[in-house]
């Protein structure tokens, strides 16, 4: 085993194997995601951090591509030519107007609503997963998805020339269905929620031998989320924030941002500091928030019932690990109603000009809730992760954002409409003050 690892390192690889997150059992670098030999715990990628430290500096990172692949040595791919569609290095926006509205002094939005190519953070994980799938010899790739992952898998598979078949719940938002079909994959719309779709996909993966990005390729796929941690640290001037707020679905994103920060500390790219981790869920699917609130160390599955479909996972695979991180970092996990989700979408749009989908609305609403409860220090450098674009979930805000003023092509018609609009605006502002 040691000789095999030495060969990998000499060939340029910095990842050396898989191991069980629960019992530590070691596995070779294949398409495997659970500890089949011992405890059925999840597998994760093992790296040689001494080798990464020898290879990587701030300068080598900054000299790399303007994408997630500037961090290639931290990612589980062997290829010198990974699938690069410009994913990553999304804006870190200093949100001054939103900060003033909430009473914060230093607030940033990590805006993956403009990520490439499909406007969500899923482009990060899929770029890594499909690069690894190609290295492992898969010609057909697939996923179980609440929408964003299907968009990304179909798009990047098309770019890479891989066959693609994706599975989604049949009641998905129209924008996300269209945003998958345009890339010409096979789309299976399943009568059931995400957890039922995922169970079906596990059976398909076992019988057809396809590369499912979030099943048999999951150890590699999930590592792509670490880049959201790397980028924030780099964009803050090679410093860690004080507090982050991120959406929780499976819990994987949350845990990988934490891992990304820790890896940068481990190899000496940033100084260590305490970063508080807070998570956001919608009340209609909040198994992790419920466990946090009740002080439990286990997750009780729920049946999703929320407009926030992209984070509606009733049985989150990494939920217990998200709980651990929130607790050990002195963070929080909160949930908000669907009405608060819509208000969060509107608040971010009105203050910062960022149109987010329901997951982002959930995160902004939880941010506001935590501030109002005194759980975020106004002096902290706080980063909020916005993971998807509002154009994908327009149904969520239909009927809540007003209508255009229809006028005749005459000045007097415009003046009457303008007065009406200004009157309505003054009334709305008076209601806010009350």
Secondary structure, DSSP 8 states (H G I E B T S, - for coil): -HHHHHHHHHTT--EEEEEETTT--EE-SSS--B-TTTT--BEEEEE-HHHHHHH--HHHHHTS-SSGGGGGGGSS---SS---SS-----EEE-HHHHHHHT-SEEEEEEGGG-TTTSBTHHHHHHHHHHHHHHTT-SEEEEEESSHHHHHHHHHHHHHT-EEEEEEETT--HHHHHHHHTTT-EEEEESS-HHHHHHHHHHHHHHH--EETTTTTHHHHGGGGHHHHHHHHHHTTS---SEEEEE-SSSHHHHHHHHHHHHHHHTTSS-----EEEEEEETTB-HHHHHHHHT-SS-------SS-GGG--SS-TTHHHHHHHHHHTT--EEEE-HHHHHHHHHHHHHHH---B-HHHHHHHHHHHHHHHTT-S-TTSEEEEEE-BBGGGGGGGTTTSS-------SSHHHHHHHHHHHHHHHHHHHHHHH-
